[in-house]
Amino acid sequence: MSRKIVIVGAGVSGLTLAERLTSSGKDISVTVLEKEDSPGGLARTFERDGFLFDIGPHRFHTSDTDVNNYLLEILGDDHVTINRSSNVYMAGKYRSWPLTMKSVAGLPLPVLFRSFLDLFRSKSEVEHPTFADYVISKYGMNIYNYFFRGYTEKFTGCSADTLHIDWAEAGVNRAVIDKNVKADDLFSLLKSVLIPKTVSTTFYYPSYGGIQTFCKKQAQRIQNSGGRIIYGCRALGLETESGKVSGVKTADMGIIPADHVYWSAPVSILFPDAGFKFMDTLLCNIALSKQQNNHYQWCYFGQEDMLFSRLTVPRNFRSDTVPAKADSLIVEITLNNPEHRDNPDILKDRLIQQLESVDALRSSDIIFMDWRIVSQTYPLYDLDYRKRLSDLVLPNGLELTGRCGSFWYNNMDHSIGEALAISSGRTFSKDFWK
Ligand SMILES: Cc1cc2nc3c(=O)[nH]c(=O)nc-3n(C[C@H](O)[C@H](O)[C@H](O)COP(=O)(O)OP(=O)(O)OC[C@H]3O[C@@H](n4cnc5c(N)ncnc54)[C@H](O)[C@@H]3O)c2cc1C
């Protein structure tokens, strides 16, 4: 184990690694560099006037015992267990997600009939299947056209046949939340609707604050065990000597010496010419003076003409994320248009009108609309991304980790699992979606 360890990024992965290393009792110095002024990365929480807004819906759910034990060790008694309630908005109605018999029965008959026929159509083999090929072969052309194509193209801003098959394998099942529910092809989707299994759909959430509470607790432990977290410190790249890492270059603090670097900031900072692309998200956090009619925690919207891809209702995670009798909404919009980045307010009227059209709010109840741009929310899996990753030549003493560092479409539990494995010298399977 090297003596001077620098971890770039105080998101869930950097913090878990730092927390485990500092509490290991080994004679090492651990420094975390974070460009923001608080910990959490994508698992941060914005607070305004008593309203708490996470970056979209964030819940802890895992079937991994080590990760589960770690979550509970950090949260202690400061957690609540919540029943998941997610929806998808289809054919003009809110329907439970994953789909149930009741919600499917309400779909337009021609859609149901054509989807049923797709079950019996022969599947053509494609040599290098794309996202589109994969979904069509699994769910049939009808469901692909009805939901997946529109949702995916709106969400990613890319044509579905320019996306890697991993985007489907990682993303589609992710939305189902419980591994016991199989919905990875049309037949299992149908089976899960006709013969629903009783599954655990509960998840953990901190009992105060937002999801960031978990990261703040980790940061506290790191500092208590002698680790250092330097906020407001932007890493620019690495310093190397004879092919080995010797430090991290920063914007304001010069070079921070290091024997070993774990890099969880975007890999594109280290390899700017390698063509790694990320999506950015525009969040509109809306505070409302009265409770609205939204019964879900989060809901997906595939309609191409809708600006947003998902809505989240913080009150349905924990009622004290909003002041008494008030309500709020987190609206997620993928930032594909540079004009929206410079002046998101130009979307305001259209957004309100669309939210009213799906009965998500009454405009007269809006207290404020708070726009936030969150960069590098999702790695974008184009057709060559695996080759570009495997072509990278890393100096000795550098390890890429976390969602943006290893360009890996993971969740918090995967970031935690990977960090636990690294800190205890185990290997961690990254192809978790296989
Ligand atoms: C909308 C949305 C909803 C999600 N919902 C869930 C969910 O319900 N459940 C779940 O488990 N997961 C969810 N996730 C995924 C989860 O947020 C991530 O998997 C996890 O937070 C990634 O942690 P990380 O540490 O790997 O990466 P990050 O959180 O990206 O951490 C990287 C850190 O590096 C810092 N950084 C970047 N550049 C620099 C630099 N140059 N110098 C120094 N520091 C830098 C960043 O500020 C950040 O703190 C969701 C993600 C999104 C976007």
Ligand as a Chemical Component Dictionary entry (heavy atoms), coordinates in Angstrom:
data_LIG
# 
_chem_comp.id                   LIG 
_chem_comp.type                 NON-POLYMER 
_chem_comp.pdbx_formal_charge   0 
_chem_comp.three_letter_code    LIG 
# 
loop_
_chem_comp_atom.comp_id 
_chem_comp_atom.atom_id 
_chem_comp_atom.alt_atom_id 
_chem_comp_atom.type_symbol 
_chem_comp_atom.charge 
_chem_comp_atom.model_Cartn_x 
_chem_comp_atom.model_Cartn_y 
_chem_comp_atom.model_Cartn_z 
_chem_comp_atom.pdbx_ordinal 
LIG C1  C1  C 0 -30.607 12.009 -11.934 1  
LIG C2  C2  C 0 -29.870 10.879 -11.261 2  
LIG C3  C3  C 0 -30.572 9.979  -10.453 3  
LIG C4  C4  C 0 -29.894 8.939  -9.809  4  
LIG N1  N1  N 0 -30.573 8.103  -8.981  5  
LIG C5  C5  C 0 -29.915 7.139  -8.297  6  
LIG C6  C6  C 0 -30.585 6.293  -7.375  7  
LIG O1  O1  O 0 -31.774 6.406  -7.152  8  
LIG N2  N2  N 0 -29.875 5.342  -6.726  9  
LIG C7  C7  C 0 -28.547 5.188  -6.927  10 
LIG O2  O2  O 0 -27.947 4.314  -6.268  11 
LIG N3  N3  N 0 -27.869 5.975  -7.780  12 
LIG C8  C8  C 0 -28.526 6.935  -8.487  13 
LIG N4  N4  N 0 -27.856 7.737  -9.371  14 
LIG C9  C9  C 0 -26.429 7.475  -9.623  15 
LIG C10 C10 C 0 -25.546 8.023  -8.524  16 
LIG O3  O3  O 0 -25.771 9.405  -8.334  17 
LIG C11 C11 C 0 -24.101 7.834  -8.926  18 
LIG O4  O4  O 0 -23.870 6.502  -9.343  19 
LIG C12 C12 C 0 -23.129 8.112  -7.784  20 
LIG O5  O5  O 0 -23.502 9.255  -7.065  21 
LIG C13 C13 C 0 -21.760 8.270  -8.410  22 
LIG O6  O6  O 0 -20.806 8.554  -7.433  23 
LIG P1  P1  P 0 -19.288 8.723  -7.885  24 
LIG O7  O7  O 0 -18.543 9.106  -6.709  25 
LIG O8  O8  O 0 -18.886 7.493  -8.635  26 
LIG O9  O9  O 0 -19.298 9.888  -8.969  27 
LIG P2  P2  P 0 -19.663 11.486 -8.789  28 
LIG O10 O10 O 0 -20.824 11.631 -7.890  29 
LIG O11 O11 O 0 -19.758 11.970 -10.184 30 
LIG O12 O12 O 0 -18.380 12.041 -8.058  31 
LIG C14 C14 C 0 -17.304 12.627 -8.742  32 
LIG C15 C15 C 0 -16.813 13.793 -7.911  33 
LIG O13 O13 O 0 -15.695 14.386 -8.566  34 
LIG C16 C16 C 0 -15.800 15.799 -8.449  35 
LIG N5  N5  N 0 -15.002 16.414 -9.520  36 
LIG C17 C17 C 0 -15.294 16.491 -10.837 37 
LIG N6  N6  N 0 -14.306 17.103 -11.499 38 
LIG C18 C18 C 0 -13.362 17.401 -10.585 39 
LIG C19 C19 C 0 -12.088 18.014 -10.658 40 
LIG N7  N7  N 0 -11.578 18.459 -11.824 41 
LIG N8  N8  N 0 -11.370 18.159 -9.521  42 
LIG C20 C20 C 0 -11.853 17.729 -8.311  43 
LIG N9  N9  N 0 -13.059 17.145 -8.191  44 
LIG C21 C21 C 0 -13.803 16.973 -9.310  45 
LIG C22 C22 C 0 -17.300 16.047 -8.589  46 
LIG O14 O14 O 0 -17.676 17.326 -8.095  47 
LIG C23 C23 C 0 -17.862 14.893 -7.759  48 
LIG O15 O15 O 0 -17.976 15.259 -6.409  49 
LIG C24 C24 C 0 -28.502 8.782  -10.023 50 
LIG C25 C25 C 0 -27.819 9.682  -10.843 51 
LIG C26 C26 C 0 -28.480 10.715 -11.451 52 
LIG C27 C27 C 0 -27.720 11.690 -12.314 53 
# 
loop_
_chem_comp_bond.comp_id 
_chem_comp_bond.atom_id_1 
_chem_comp_bond.atom_id_2 
_chem_comp_bond.value_order 
_chem_comp_bond.pdbx_ordinal 
LIG C1  C2  SING 1  
LIG C2  C3  SING 2  
LIG C2  C26 DOUB 3  
LIG C3  C4  DOUB 4  
LIG C4  N1  SING 5  
LIG C4  C24 SING 6  
LIG N1  C5  DOUB 7  
LIG C5  C6  SING 8  
LIG C5  C8  SING 9  
LIG C6  O1  DOUB 10 
LIG C6  N2  SING 11 
LIG N2  C7  SING 12 
LIG C7  O2  DOUB 13 
LIG C7  N3  SING 14 
LIG N3  C8  DOUB 15 
LIG C8  N4  SING 16 
LIG N4  C9  SING 17 
LIG N4  C24 SING 18 
LIG C9  C10 SING 19 
LIG C10 O3  SING 20 
LIG C10 C11 SING 21 
LIG C11 O4  SING 22 
LIG C11 C12 SING 23 
LIG C12 O5  SING 24 
LIG C12 C13 SING 25 
LIG C13 O6  SING 26 
LIG O6  P1  SING 27 
LIG P1  O7  DOUB 28 
LIG P1  O8  SING 29 
LIG P1  O9  SING 30 
LIG O9  P2  SING 31 
LIG P2  O10 DOUB 32 
LIG P2  O11 SING 33 
LIG P2  O12 SING 34 
LIG O12 C14 SING 35 
LIG C14 C15 SING 36 
LIG C15 O13 SING 37 
LIG C15 C23 SING 38 
LIG O13 C16 SING 39 
LIG C16 N5  SING 40 
LIG C16 C22 SING 41 
LIG N5  C17 SING 42 
LIG N5  C21 SING 43 
LIG C17 N6  DOUB 44 
LIG N6  C18 SING 45 
LIG C18 C19 SING 46 
LIG C18 C21 DOUB 47 
LIG C19 N7  SING 48 
LIG C19 N8  DOUB 49 
LIG N8  C20 SING 50 
LIG C20 N9  DOUB 51 
LIG N9  C21 SING 52 
LIG C22 O14 SING 53 
LIG C22 C23 SING 54 
LIG C23 O15 SING 55 
LIG C24 C25 DOUB 56 
LIG C25 C26 SING 57 
LIG C26 C27 SING 58 
# 
